[in-house]
Amino acid sequence: MSKRDEIIESAFLLFLDYGIENVPVTKIMEKANISNGGFFHYFKTKNDLIIEVMETYIYYYFNIPSEKIINSKVPTIDKIKLYYSKSIRYDLNKKEFNNITYSGKKIDYKKLAGLFLSSFRKYKFLKDNYNNTKSNIINIVKNFIDDDIKSGKIKKNIDSNEMSTIIFALYIGDLVSWVASDDLNLFDSFSNHLDQIWEKLLID
């Protein structure tokens, strides 16, 4: 792990435990075992580091749906489920979250979700990251739905942009519920809700 990556991961782990606003640069430097000059060699400001942390551990995964998913021959609803599971690093076979840290340190994924949900509300400079990611996700799902409309599997009067936006809102809603719940399974909840919506789209 490079020193730059070590700083990013140190900040990420501290943000999870204490919240972004409660972690001064000095605490990050201490955890990463780096001097003041060393820190500012890699990042001009704390905000620059925050952006890098969020891009590395959250937005990167939302924005890399593999061609394998997009071009797979499985039903569209399964593509959507697979895409969302990948975006939250959930392994459908193992029924567990994949590790995402450079060091191999396991994290609390509810804290990660909480960090994601709170960050773009608290920090205006992160809103573009969120909005770009949101648009990307909605567009991917919209293309999935458009393909099914063209092939006659979904009703032609369905507005694919509206429906893909509803599905994204559904996911965010389930994410919020999961963070606040002790026993809710995030992916099962999203999957069940998506199934209910999807039934109304299909041609009888």
N, C-alpha and C positions, 0 to 999 in steps of 0.2 A: 504494500500500500504506500503510495507516494505521500509526501508531507501535506500536499494540498488536499488529497483525499482524506487524510487523517483529520485535518481541520474541519472539513465538511462533515465527516461522520461524528466527530466530537460535538460539533454544534447541534447536529441532528439529535443525538442521544440526550443532550442537555435540554433541547427544546421540547422533546417528548416528556421529560420528567418535570420540568419547571415552567414551561411556556416560553415562547419567544421573548416576550417583554420582560421576563424575570431573569434572563441570562445575559450578563454584560460580557463584553469582549474579553475582559480579563479572565473570566471563568472559562471561556472557550480556550484561551491561550494556555491556561493551567492544565486543562484536561488533555490538550494536544501536545503539551510540553514544548511550547514554542514561545519565542520572545515577541515583544511588541513589534519590533522591526520585521521579524519573520512573518507575523500575521499580515501586516500591511504590504508585504512583498507580494502576497497572493490576492488579497482583497482590499480595495480602497476604503470600504466602509462595511459596517455590520449589515446594512441593507443589501449590499452586493452578495454577502455570504448567505443571507436569508434566501435570496432568489436562487442561489446555487443549490442550497439544501432542498428547497421545494422542487426544483427542476429534477434533481438527482433521485429523490426518494418518493416523489408523488407524480408530478406531471409527466415525467419520462414514460412511466408505465401506461398512463392513459393514452399516450400519443403513439404507441408502437403496436397497433394491431398487426399481427403477422399476415403475410400474403396467404399463408396456409389456412388461416381462419376465413379470410375474405373469399378465397377461391374454393373452399371446401364444399362438398356436395350434400352436406347435412341440411336439414330443414332450417329455414331462416331463424326461427325462434331459438334453435340450438346455437346458431352462430352468435346471436346476441348474448345469450347466456355465457357462451365461451369467451366472448370478447370482454364482457364485464368481469368475469372471473379472473381473466388474465390481468385486467387493469388493477385489481385489488390483490394480485399475487396469491389467489386462492387456487389450490390444486384440487381439481374435481375428483381425481382418483384417490388421493390420500385423505381428502376431506380436511385439509389443514392449510395454513398460510405458509408460503415459501419464505425463506430467509432472504433479506435484501441488503444486509450490511456487508461492507468490505471485510470486516473482522470476523464475521460469523456470529456476532452477538445477537441473540434473539431479542425481539422487541414485543411490546404490547400493541397489537394492531388497533385496538380501540383508541389508544393514545394517538396513534398515527392518523386515524380517521378524525379524531378531535382536532388535531393540528391542522389538517386539511380544511375542515369546516370553519375553523375560527380564523385562519390566516388571511383569507382574502376579504373577510369582513373588517378585520382590524387594520390591515395594511393596504392602503390604496395602490401602492406600487406593485402589488401582487394580483390586482384585479385583472390586468391584461392576460396574465398567465392562465387564470381561471377561465376567463371568457373565451380565450383562444382554444383551450382544451374542451370546454363545453361545446363550442361550435364544431370542433373536430369530431367529437363523439356523436353529436346529433346528426352530422352529415353522414357519418359511416352507417349509422342505423337507418337513416333515411334512404340511403342507397340500397340497403338490404330490402327494405319495404318496397321501394320502387321496382326492384327486380321481381318480387312476388306479385305485384300488381300487374306487371307486364305479362307474367306467365299465367295469369288467371287464378292464382291461389288466394289472393286477397281482393276484397271488394274494390271496384274502381273508384267509388266515391270517397275513399279514404284519403285524407290529406296527410301525405307521408311526413312532411315537415312537422306538422302539428303532433302527429302520433309519436315521432321520434323524440320530440321535445317532452311529451308526456312521459315517455319511458325514462328519459333522463331524470325528470323530476321525481318519478317513482323511485329510482335508484337512490337519489339524494335523501328522499324521505325515509327509505329503509335504512340508510346509513345513519341518519340521526337517531332513529328508533333503536338501532343496534347498539350505538354508543351508550344510550341511556338504559339499556336492558341488561339483565343478568343472564338470561337464558335464551335470548333470540339468536337464531342462526342467520347471519346476514344473507348468505347466498340462497338458502332455502326460502327465506322470506321474499327476496326479490324474485326468485324463480316462480314461486307460487302466485305472486301478484301479476307477474308478466303472463303467466298461463291464462289467468282470468281475462286479461285485456285481449290477448291474442285470439281467444275463442270468438270474440265479437268482430274480429277483422276478417276471419276466414269465410270464403264462399261455402255455403252449405252444400 
